[in-house]
């Protein structure tokens, strides 16, 4: 199965001392070999921030 589940974590929340928000997503690992990055809403910061894939 080429799709895998990934966890996206906020990159800006830890710098500001707040808890990072996490989202679950999936990606096709045959077509997208690099780590996934998406703009998602962080409720602790009350704005959209960059979320990157973590292990």
C-alpha positions in Angstrom: 0.0 0.0 0.0 1.7 3.2 -1.1 -0.1 5.6 1.3 1.2 6.1 4.8 -0.2 8.0 7.8 1.8 11.0 9.0 1.7 13.4 11.9 2.0 17.1 11.3 3.2 19.3 14.1 3.3 23.1 14.4 6.8 24.7 14.0 6.1 28.1 15.6 4.3 27.1 18.9 7.4 25.8 20.7 9.3 29.0 19.9 6.6 31.0 21.7 6.3 28.7 24.6 2.9 27.2 23.9 1.8 23.7 23.2 2.1 22.6 19.5 -1.0 21.5 17.7 -0.8 18.2 15.8 -2.8 16.9 12.8 -3.0 13.5 11.2 -2.8 13.2 7.5 -1.7 10.8 4.8 0.7 11.0 1.8 1.6 8.8 -1.1 5.2 7.8 -0.3 6.0 6.8 -3.9 5.1 10.2 -5.4 6.0 12.5 -2.4 9.4 11.4 -1.1 10.2 14.6 0.9 8.5 15.5 4.2 5.0 17.0 4.0 4.4 20.6 4.9 1.0 22.3 5.2 -0.5 25.5 6.5 -2.9 24.5 9.3 -4.8 26.4 12.1 -3.2 26.4 15.5 -5.9 27.0 18.2 -3.3 28.0 20.9 -1.9 30.8 18.7 -5.2 31.5 17.0 -3.7 31.7 13.5 -2.6 29.6 10.6 1.0 28.3 11.0 3.3 26.0 9.1 3.0 22.4 10.2 5.7 19.9 9.2 5.8 16.1 9.2 7.4 14.4 12.3 8.2 10.8 12.9 
